[in-house]
Amino acid sequence: MGGVSAAPGPGSASERDPGLQPERTRLAWRRTTLSGTVVTVLAAKAALHGGPTPSAVVAVALCCALWLVLLYLAHRRIGALASASRPPVIAPGSAAAVALCTVGLAVCGAVLVL
């Protein structure tokens, strides 16, 4: 009836100021991919030291596959963070895949070092 419109509440999307949180999140994704890269390179180096064995070649191939999946998922997430003022929540499946890739890389790297 009247010309009075309700002002947005303090929790509304129009007043949200994300600050530096999206940038920190992008940097965290980049650090994660960098650590995965380091693990993969060191795993390959450890596998080739003293002559490659079939099990070492399989472990390195698995490290490379996990690293590529991690890079793909991180690239998608970094793009989503950069493209929107309020990025969508990461899908549970993607979060689980990233966690499994990270743990898998750590396990493969540890197996090759020992």
Disulfide bonds with the S-S distance in Angstrom:
none
